[in-house]
Amino acid sequence: MDFLVFAPNPWHDLWRNRQQIFSRLAGRQHRVLYVEPARASLADWRRGRVSWQQARRSAVVQEQANLWLYYIPAILPTRATGDIFDRAADRLLAIHLQRTIKRLGFLSSPVNHSQFTPILWLYRPTRWRWAAANFPHSLLVYHITDDYAAFGHLNDAQRAALLAEERDLLAAADLTIVTAPRLLELKALHARRIELVPNGVDLATFQRARATPHPLATSDLPPATCHLSPAIRIGYSGHVSSRLDLSLLREIALARPDWQLLFAGSEWDAGCAEALRTLKALPNVHFLGLLPVEEVPHFIVSCDVCLIPYRVNDETRAISSLKLYEYLAAGKPVVSARVPAAEEHAGLVRMADGTVGSWVVQIEAALAERDDPVQVAARQAVAGENTWEERVMRIESLLADLQRSAA
């Protein structure tokens, strides 16, 4: 199979399910063209934010065997107003990407050169009509990883427009994949065909990280905090945004100055800039930034307890927590807010209410059982039931079934 993937995040970003899935599909001899989301604007050019190096870089880079990254050329900027300029730039972009697809041979089988078209894979409902109209495809797949309409930065008009576009995409897509039961409940009414495929984990990588000493795991703290004295390490791995209860995390850090709170991952401060600033100002709070993907397992292994400190709202009720499976694969005790993704594994995950007292009590209890071999084995057993290998095989099976039905 060939895949044309319109991604909402760069490949070299925090690894989410898209990188996990498509790196594996490429490894299974399918071909993938991953279209990066970043696009220059006229304002970027006017303000000198676009370098000549960016303007001259190759539009296509081979990331691994059978997987290419497509960077939207900076010479095709947008005004993001939907005017004539944008329509012309969009048309030129479509032509350039069409030629790229043809040059990579995605329009014919590498085996017998019979004509067929790639699977069009979308993660957002915005601009789906442009993608569907400009790129011939054998199947249209809509992969939903969050309740996008519940994002806090949207106003009512934006939310209504997104839902309207999504309803049309659900009706048009040959297959909709959702990652959480709540998303299945919300989207099933409008979808032609919908399947639940939760997030997963690369179990073997985390087992190796646990078994093999590494500077992140053997030092008192990761390199960015190696000047600190030995201390309890309370860790969070993933995206830091208003989805997290940053004020509560600050209260925990103040209540237990003997704990070091470590955050590894990407950041977005929209709607939470002040809360994020005050959290970072504490001496026992450390933000390590975005780690290379190969370092993430070692960071998690280096922690004593791992957190899922979400606010409990419509957005977080619809998540499939990738980090939960990673924590469990590393054998680490987990303390989480009461979101469905964690409550599903309440036998292994300690649930905390929205008070600092509850979180401190649960973290202390998790610390007491962190090295219990029975608990460690139970955590890793749950991770072993939720691997990316199993998820990718499920996706392959769904697509093969659709292709047979269409034949």
C-alpha positions as CSV (number, residue, x, y, z in Angstrom):
1,M,0.0,0.0,0.0
2,D,1.0,3.6,-0.6
3,F,0.1,6.3,1.9
4,L,-0.2,10.1,1.4
5,V,-0.4,11.5,4.9
6,F,-1.4,15.0,5.8
7,A,0.1,15.4,9.3
8,P,-0.7,18.0,12.0
9,N,2.8,17.8,13.5
10,P,6.3,17.6,12.0
11,W,7.9,14.2,11.9
12,H,10.9,15.5,14.0
13,D,8.7,16.5,16.9
14,L,7.3,14.8,19.9
15,W,6.6,11.3,18.7
16,R,2.9,10.6,18.6
17,N,0.9,7.8,17.1
18,R,1.5,9.0,13.5
19,Q,5.3,8.5,13.7
20,Q,4.9,5.2,15.4
21,I,2.3,3.9,12.9
22,F,3.9,5.1,9.7
23,S,7.5,4.2,10.6
24,R,6.2,0.6,11.1
25,L,4.1,0.6,8.0
26,A,7.2,1.7,6.0
27,G,9.2,-1.1,7.7
28,R,6.5,-3.5,6.5
29,Q,7.3,-2.5,2.8
30,H,4.4,0.0,2.4
31,R,5.4,3.4,1.0
32,V,4.7,6.6,2.9
33,L,4.8,10.3,1.9
34,Y,4.4,12.3,5.1
35,V,3.4,15.9,4.3
36,E,4.7,18.3,7.0
37,P,2.3,20.8,8.3
38,A,4.4,23.9,8.5
39,R,3.8,26.5,5.8
40,A,5.3,29.9,5.4
41,S,3.1,33.0,5.2
42,L,3.6,36.3,3.5
43,A,4.0,37.9,7.0
44,D,6.8,35.4,7.7
45,W,8.6,36.6,4.5
46,R,8.0,40.3,5.3
47,R,9.3,39.9,8.9
48,G,12.4,38.0,7.9
49,R,11.3,34.7,9.5
50,V,12.1,32.7,6.3
51,S,15.7,32.2,5.6
52,W,17.1,31.6,2.1
53,Q,18.2,28.2,3.4
54,Q,14.6,27.3,4.1
55,A,13.5,28.7,0.7
56,R,16.1,26.6,-1.1
57,R,15.9,23.3,0.8
58,S,14.7,20.2,-0.9
59,A,11.0,19.6,-0.8
60,V,11.4,15.9,-0.3
61,V,13.7,14.1,2.1
62,Q,13.9,10.3,2.5
63,E,13.7,9.7,6.3
64,Q,14.0,5.9,6.1
65,A,13.4,3.1,3.6
66,N,9.9,3.6,2.1
67,L,9.2,6.8,4.0
68,W,9.7,10.3,2.6
69,L,9.0,13.7,4.3
70,Y,7.5,16.5,2.1
71,Y,8.2,20.1,3.2
72,I,5.8,22.6,1.7
73,P,8.1,25.0,-0.4
74,A,8.5,28.4,1.3
75,I,8.1,30.0,-2.1
76,L,4.4,29.0,-1.9
77,P,3.4,31.2,1.1
78,T,-0.2,31.7,2.4
79,R,-2.1,34.8,3.6
80,A,-4.5,32.5,5.5
81,T,-7.4,34.7,4.4
82,G,-8.9,32.4,1.7
83,D,-8.5,35.1,-1.0
84,I,-7.4,34.8,-4.6
85,F,-3.7,34.7,-3.5
86,D,-4.4,31.7,-1.3
87,R,-6.3,29.9,-4.0
88,A,-3.5,30.4,-6.5
89,A,-0.9,29.3,-4.0
90,D,-3.0,26.3,-3.1
91,R,-3.3,25.3,-6.7
92,L,0.5,25.6,-7.2
93,L,1.1,23.6,-4.1
94,A,-1.3,20.8,-5.4
95,I,0.6,20.7,-8.7
96,H,4.0,20.5,-7.0
97,L,2.8,17.8,-4.7
98,Q,1.2,15.9,-7.5
99,R,4.4,15.9,-9.4
100,T,6.3,14.7,-6.3
101,I,3.9,11.8,-5.9
102,K,4.3,10.8,-9.5
103,R,8.1,11.1,-9.3
104,L,8.2,8.8,-6.3
105,G,6.1,6.3,-8.2
106,F,3.1,6.3,-5.9
107,L,0.8,6.0,-8.8
108,S,1.9,2.6,-9.8
109,S,2.7,-0.7,-8.1
110,P,6.4,-1.3,-7.5
111,V,5.8,-5.0,-8.2
112,N,3.8,-5.1,-11.4
113,H,3.3,-1.4,-12.3
114,S,-0.4,-1.7,-12.5
115,Q,-2.2,1.6,-12.0
116,F,-3.6,2.4,-8.5
117,T,-3.6,5.4,-6.3
118,P,-2.4,5.9,-2.7
119,I,-4.5,5.9,0.5
120,L,-5.2,9.5,1.5
121,W,-4.8,9.7,5.3
122,L,-6.0,12.8,7.2
123,Y,-5.8,13.8,10.8
124,R,-7.8,17.0,10.8
125,P,-11.1,18.0,9.1
126,T,-9.8,21.4,8.0
127,R,-9.0,21.6,4.3
128,W,-10.0,18.0,3.7
129,R,-12.0,18.9,0.6
130,W,-8.8,20.4,-1.0
131,A,-6.8,17.3,-0.3
132,A,-9.5,14.9,-1.5
133,A,-10.1,16.9,-4.7
134,N,-6.5,17.3,-5.7
135,F,-5.0,13.9,-4.9
136,P,-6.6,10.8,-6.4
137,H,-6.9,8.1,-3.8
138,S,-8.0,4.5,-3.5
139,L,-9.3,5.1,0.1
140,L,-9.9,8.1,2.3
141,V,-9.0,7.5,6.0
142,Y,-9.8,10.0,8.8
143,H,-7.7,9.3,11.9
144,I,-9.1,11.0,15.0
145,T,-6.8,11.2,18.0
146,D,-8.6,13.9,20.1
147,D,-11.9,15.6,20.4
148,Y,-10.8,18.5,18.4
149,A,-14.0,20.5,19.0
150,A,-13.2,20.4,22.8
151,F,-9.9,22.2,22.4
152,G,-10.0,25.2,24.8
153,H,-8.5,27.7,22.4
154,L,-11.4,27.6,20.0
155,N,-14.3,30.1,20.1
156,D,-17.9,29.1,19.5
157,A,-17.8,30.0,15.8
158,Q,-14.6,28.1,15.2
159,R,-16.0,25.1,17.1
160,A,-19.2,25.1,15.0
161,A,-17.3,25.4,11.7
162,L,-15.0,22.5,12.7
163,L,-17.8,20.2,13.7
164,A,-19.6,20.9,10.4
165,E,-16.5,20.1,8.4
166,E,-15.9,17.0,10.4
167,R,-19.4,15.7,9.9
168,D,-18.9,16.0,6.1
169,L,-15.5,14.2,6.3
170,L,-16.9,11.4,8.5
171,A,-19.6,10.8,5.9
172,A,-17.1,10.9,3.0
173,A,-14.3,8.8,4.6
174,D,-14.1,5.1,3.7
175,L,-12.7,4.5,7.2
176,T,-12.6,6.6,10.3
177,I,-10.2,5.4,13.0
178,V,-10.6,6.7,16.6
179,T,-8.2,6.2,19.5
180,A,-10.6,6.3,22.5
181,P,-14.1,4.9,23.4
182,R,-15.4,8.4,23.9
183,L,-14.4,9.4,20.4
184,L,-16.2,6.3,19.1
185,E,-19.3,7.4,21.0
186,L,-19.1,10.9,19.6
187,K,-18.4,10.2,16.0
188,A,-20.1,6.9,15.2
189,L,-23.4,8.5,14.2
190,H,-22.0,10.3,11.2
191,A,-19.3,7.9,10.1
192,R,-19.6,5.5,7.1
193,R,-17.3,3.0,8.9
194,I,-15.6,3.6,12.2
195,E,-13.1,1.5,14.2
196,L,-11.5,1.9,17.5
197,V,-7.7,1.5,17.4
198,P,-6.2,2.9,20.7
199,N,-2.6,4.1,21.0
200,G,0.1,1.6,21.9
201,V,3.7,1.3,23.0
202,D,7.1,0.0,21.7
203,L,7.5,-2.5,24.5
204,A,10.9,-3.8,23.5
205,T,12.5,-0.4,23.5
206,F,11.3,0.3,27.1
207,Q,12.4,-3.1,28.2
208,R,15.9,-2.5,26.8
209,A,16.0,0.9,28.5
210,R,15.1,-0.6,31.8
211,A,17.7,-3.4,31.5
212,T,20.6,-1.3,30.1
213,P,22.3,1.4,32.2
214,H,22.3,4.8,30.6
215,P,23.4,8.2,31.8
216,L,19.8,9.4,32.1
217,A,19.0,6.4,34.3
218,T,22.1,6.1,36.4
219,S,22.9,9.7,37.2
220,D,21.0,11.4,40.1
221,L,19.1,13.4,37.5
222,P,19.1,14.0,33.7
223,P,22.1,16.1,32.4
224,A,20.1,19.3,32.4
225,T,19.7,19.0,36.2
226,C,22.9,17.1,37.2
227,H,23.9,19.9,39.5
228,L,21.1,19.0,41.9
229,S,21.5,16.7,44.9
230,P,19.9,13.2,44.8
231,A,16.2,13.5,45.2
232,I,12.9,11.8,44.4
233,R,12.2,12.2,40.7
234,I,8.5,12.8,39.7
235,G,8.3,12.7,35.9
236,Y,6.0,13.7,33.0
237,S,6.7,12.9,29.4
238,G,4.7,14.4,26.6
239,H,3.2,17.7,25.4
240,V,2.9,20.5,28.0
241,S,0.0,22.8,27.4
242,S,-3.2,24.0,29.0
243,R,-4.4,20.3,29.0
244,L,-2.2,19.9,32.1
245,D,-3.3,21.3,35.5
246,L,-0.3,23.5,35.8
247,S,-1.5,25.3,38.9
248,L,-2.0,22.0,40.7
249,L,1.5,20.9,39.7
250,R,2.9,24.1,41.2
251,E,1.1,23.4,44.5
252,I,2.6,19.8,44.5
253,A,6.1,21.2,44.0
254,L,5.6,23.7,46.8
255,A,4.1,21.1,49.1
256,R,7.1,18.8,48.6
257,P,10.3,20.7,47.9
258,D,12.2,17.5,48.4
259,W,10.7,16.1,45.2
260,Q,12.1,17.1,41.8
261,L,9.4,17.5,39.1
262,L,10.8,16.8,35.7
263,F,9.1,17.5,32.4
264,A,10.3,16.2,29.0
265,G,8.5,17.1,25.8
266,S,7.2,19.9,23.7
267,E,5.4,23.0,25.0
268,W,2.6,25.3,23.9
269,D,1.7,28.1,26.3
270,A,-1.5,29.3,24.6
271,G,-4.0,30.0,27.4
272,C,-1.6,29.0,30.1
273,A,1.5,31.3,29.8
274,E,1.3,32.7,33.3
275,A,0.7,29.4,34.9
276,L,3.6,27.8,33.0
277,R,5.9,30.7,33.9
278,T,5.2,30.4,37.6
279,L,5.6,26.6,37.6
280,K,9.0,26.9,35.8
281,A,10.1,29.5,38.4
282,L,10.2,26.9,41.2
283,P,13.7,25.6,42.1
284,N,12.5,21.9,42.2
285,V,10.8,22.1,38.8
286,H,12.8,21.3,35.7
287,F,11.8,21.5,32.0
288,L,14.2,19.4,29.8
289,G,12.6,20.3,26.5
290,L,12.0,18.0,23.6
291,L,14.2,14.9,23.9
292,P,15.3,12.8,20.9
293,V,12.9,9.9,20.6
294,E,15.6,7.4,21.5
295,E,16.2,9.2,24.8
296,V,12.5,9.2,26.0
297,P,12.5,5.6,27.3
298,H,15.7,6.4,29.4
299,F,14.1,9.5,30.8
300,I,11.0,7.6,31.9
301,V,13.1,4.8,33.4
302,S,15.0,7.5,35.4
303,C,11.9,8.6,37.1
304,D,10.6,7.2,40.4
305,V,6.9,8.0,39.7
306,C,5.3,9.2,36.5
307,L,2.3,11.5,36.2
308,I,-0.7,12.1,34.0
309,P,-1.7,15.4,35.5
310,Y,-4.6,16.4,33.1
311,R,-7.4,18.7,33.8
312,V,-10.6,16.6,33.7
313,N,-12.8,18.0,31.0
314,D,-14.3,17.1,27.6
315,E,-10.9,17.2,25.9
316,T,-9.1,14.8,28.3
317,R,-12.1,12.5,28.6
318,A,-11.5,11.6,24.9
319,I,-7.8,10.8,25.0
320,S,-6.0,7.5,24.5
321,S,-2.9,8.1,26.7
322,L,0.2,7.0,24.8
323,K,2.3,8.1,27.7
324,L,0.4,5.7,30.1
325,Y,1.5,2.7,28.1
326,E,5.1,4.0,27.9
327,Y,5.1,4.5,31.7
328,L,3.8,1.0,32.3
329,A,6.2,-0.5,29.7
330,A,9.1,1.0,31.8
331,G,7.6,-0.7,34.9
332,K,7.0,2.7,36.5
333,P,4.2,3.5,39.0
334,V,1.7,6.0,37.6
335,V,-0.5,8.6,39.3
336,S,-3.2,10.1,37.2
337,A,-6.1,12.4,37.1
338,R,-9.5,10.6,36.9
339,V,-9.7,10.4,33.1
340,P,-11.2,7.4,31.4
341,A,-7.9,6.3,29.8
342,A,-6.3,5.9,33.2
343,E,-9.4,4.6,35.0
344,E,-9.5,1.7,32.5
345,H,-6.3,0.5,34.3
346,A,-7.3,1.6,37.8
347,G,-5.9,-1.7,39.2
348,L,-2.4,-0.5,38.3
349,V,-2.8,3.3,38.1
350,R,-3.3,5.4,41.3
351,M,-6.1,7.9,40.8
352,A,-5.9,11.3,42.3
353,D,-8.6,13.9,42.8
354,G,-8.1,17.5,42.0
355,T,-6.5,18.5,45.2
356,V,-2.9,18.8,46.2
357,G,-3.5,16.6,49.2
358,S,-4.9,13.8,47.1
359,W,-2.0,13.9,44.7
360,V,0.7,14.0,47.4
361,V,-0.9,11.0,49.1
362,Q,-1.1,9.0,45.9
363,I,2.4,9.9,44.8
364,E,3.7,8.8,48.3
365,A,1.9,5.5,48.0
366,A,3.3,5.0,44.4
367,L,6.8,5.6,45.7
368,A,6.4,2.9,48.3
369,E,5.6,0.3,45.7
370,R,7.8,1.5,42.9
371,D,10.2,-1.5,43.1
372,D,7.7,-4.2,43.9
373,P,8.6,-6.9,41.4
374,V,5.0,-8.2,41.2
375,Q,3.7,-4.6,40.5
376,V,6.5,-4.1,37.9
377,A,5.6,-7.3,36.1
378,A,1.9,-6.4,36.1
379,R,2.6,-3.0,34.6
380,Q,4.7,-4.4,31.8
381,A,2.1,-7.2,31.2
382,V,-0.5,-4.5,30.4
383,A,1.9,-2.7,28.1
384,G,2.6,-6.0,26.4
385,E,-1.1,-6.3,25.5
386,N,-1.0,-2.9,23.8
387,T,1.9,-2.8,21.4
388,W,2.3,-0.7,18.3
389,E,3.0,-3.9,16.4
390,E,-0.5,-5.2,17.2
391,R,-2.1,-1.8,16.4
392,V,-0.4,-1.7,13.0
393,M,-1.4,-5.2,12.1
394,R,-5.0,-4.2,13.0
395,I,-4.8,-1.2,10.7
396,E,-3.4,-3.3,7.9
397,S,-6.2,-5.8,8.3
398,L,-8.8,-3.0,8.2
399,L,-7.4,-1.5,5.0
400,A,-7.0,-4.9,3.3
401,D,-10.6,-5.7,4.0
402,L,-11.7,-2.3,2.5
403,Q,-9.6,-2.9,-0.6
404,R,-11.0,-6.4,-1.1
405,S,-14.5,-5.0,-0.7
406,A,-13.8,-2.3,-3.3
407,A,-12.2,-4.7,-5.8
